[in-house]
Amino acid sequence: MVRLLQAYFGPSFGYCEFHQPTDCCKEFPCARQDRIHLSKNHDFGQKTPQLPGIRHVIQWRDFIPSVVSSYELSPDRKTDDSAETFATYASQRWGPYSLFRAKWITSDFAQKHVQLRYEDLAADPVAAMEPVVALFSAGAPYDRDRMAAIAAEAAGISKLKGDTAHAADPGVRNRRRVEDFRWYDPELFDLLGALVLERRHVIHRWRKLRGPDEPDARTILRLQTLPDLAAVEAALKCD
């Protein structure tokens, strides 16, 4: 999204990555609004306030491709990479994802702001970017042909085991199918698509009823698909 905006508006478009630059003001909203048009914020820890007077572009993606992508981002994958490691990681990440979703995707506040789903951007960047561009264009008409040309030439970037890879062919599109992920398994990914409960709550019930030794990741994932913690306790008592 950012690279498309920078190419569309040119060098005058100010962007701050927020989390890494040493000269960033680290404030939300940005204290340098005369120079910065867009400031990134992951809202790690659910600490970023929802400010009604500030325009937001909420970029998000579905849980399964999101967790596969974040798993690949970590340099830990060079030494700790297995089906069980991934299943445990996905089990752990569901809680933060569900909190983010409730705050920034489905809440009344979030519904009043521009949302950009990654899968929609990859499928049709010209259509997906139109409401985003409108936030910064001061009423100027959207140049669909210009955005189409920019999207067609955008460099493709992906992550694998913590390393950045640049695709040989340019263009905005979804370059990775979850079915091609090395730990893809239909049964496991069906569980990931049905998650309801946070891992920490399920683990607490497990230790309460079964003792301190945790089971394998898939057992916990199956319990996380139950509708509530009462159902978890019932399942643990009857097994």
N, C-alpha and C positions, 0 to 999 in steps of 0.2 A: 504494500500500500504506500509506504513512505517513498520508495524509489519511483513509483508512478507519479505521485504528487510532485516530487522534486523535478522530474523530467517535464511534467505538464506545465508547471508554473515557472520553472527556471531557477537561477541562482538566488533570486530574491526571496524564495520560500525558505523561511527559517525553521529548522527542526532541531530538537534536542532529544538525545537518546535517554537522558535522565539518570539511568542507573550506573553508567560508567564514566562519562566525562568529568574530569577533575574540576573544571570551571563551571559546572552546572550549579544553579542556585539551590537545587534540591527542594524547591518549594512547589506546592500544588494549590492553586494554579501558578504558572510560571511568573516570576517577578520581572522577566524581560520580555513582556508582551509586545514591546515596540520592535523587537528583532526576531522573536520566536513565534511562529504561527502554530506549531504543533509540538507538544511535549509528550513523550511516551511515558506510560506508567503501568507496570504490571500489576500493581496492587498486591504485592507480596504481603501476606499476613493480614489481609483484609483491613488495612489501616487507612486507605485513601478515602477521604470523605466524598459523599455525593453532594456536589454543589450546584443548586438549581440555576444559578446565573452563569454557569460556564458551559460552553458547547462541548459535547463529547462525541468522539467517534469510538464506538465500542467494537473492537475487532476480536472475534472469537472463532473457535472451531469445534466440531463435534468431539466428544470425549475420546473415542477410540483412536482416530488419527492424531488427536492432540497428545495422548499419552504415549503413543508410539514415537512421535516426533521428540517429545521431551526426554524420553528414554535414550534416544540416539544422541541427544545434545551433550550428555554427560561424558567426560573423559573416563569416568569409572568403567565404561563399557569395554575399554581396552583390556581390563583385567577381571572384571566381574560381569559376566554375560552368559546367562543360561535361561532356559524356559522358566525355571522356578524363580530366578531373579526378576525376570520381567513380570511374571504373574504377581509376585509380592509388590513390586513397584506400582503396578496398575492398581492393585488393591489399596495401597497407601494414597495414591493420587486422587482417588475418587472423592474423598472427603473435601480437599481443597477445591476441586473442580465444582462440586455441587454447591459449595458456599459461594464461589465466584458466579456460578450460573444464577443463583437466587438473587444475588446483589446486582449483577451487571447485565443480565440477559432477560430475566423474566419479571423483575420488579417493576412497579409502576414508574419509578424514576427512569429506569433503563429504557422502557418502552417509549419515552418521550424524546429519546436521542437517536442519532444515526447509528445503526448497527451494521457491521460488515462481517458476515460469516465467511470464513476462509474458503469453504467449499463453493460458495456462490462466486467469490472473486476468481477462483481458479476456473470455474465453468464459463463465466461470461464477465471478464474484467471491465468491459466498456459499460455494461448495464450496472454492475455492482459499484463502480466508482462514481457514477453520476451524482448520487446524494452526498457523497463525500466531497467531491469537487465543489458542489454548490455551497458548502460551508465557507469556502475560502475565496470564491470568485466574485463576491460583491455584486451579484445579480447578472454577471456576464453569461451569455448563453454557453451551454456545454458543447465543446467541440468533440463530437464522438469520433470523427475521423482521426483527429490528433491523438486521442487516447488509444484508439485501435492500433495506430502505428507505434506508439510508445510501448503498449503491452506486447506487441509482436516482437519487439526488439529487446525487451527486458531480459537481463541475464538470469538464467536459472541457477539457483543455489539450493543445496541440500546438505544435511548433516548425517554422518554415519560414524558411530562410535566416537563422537566428540570432534571429528574432523570435518572441515568444510569442503564440499565438492562443488565445482562449477560445471554446469552442464555444457556440453559441446554445442547444443542447439538452443537458441534463445526462445523467449516467449513465456507468457504467464499461463500456466496450466498446472494441474495436479500431476506431479511427476512420480508420485509414489502411491501404489495401491497397497492397502494394508494386507491384502492376500499375499503380497510378495515379501512381507516382513519375515525374517528368518525364524521367528518364534510364533508365526501365525498358526493357529489351530482352530478349526471351526467351533469346537465345543468351548474352548477358552474364550473366544471372542464373542460367542453368544452370551456367556456369563457377563463379560464386560459391558455388553449392550443392555443388560437387565439390572445393573446395580442400583440399589436404593439406599442402603445403610452405609454409614462410615465405618471403616475398618476398626478404629479405636473403640467404638461402642461394642462391636461384635467381639473383639478380643477381650474386653472387660467381662462380658457375659461368659465367654469361654473359660476364662481363668476362674471366675466365680463358681462355675458348675463342673468344670473338668480338670482344674489344676493349672499350674504355671506353664506346662509344656505346650507350645503352640503346634497346631497341625500344619499340614502342607498348605500352600497358598490357595489351591483350588477349593479346599474345604472351606476356608474363610470366605472366598469369593461366593461360593454357593449360599452361605449364610447371609452374605451382604445383599443377595437378591430377594430376601424375604421382605414382606411388607412392613414389619415393625419388630422391635426388640422383644415383644411378647412372643412373637412367632419364633424368634431365635431361641429363647429360653425353652419353649415347648419342644422344638426340634432337638435341642441338646439333652433334654430330660428323657425323651422317648427313645433315643438311639441306644 
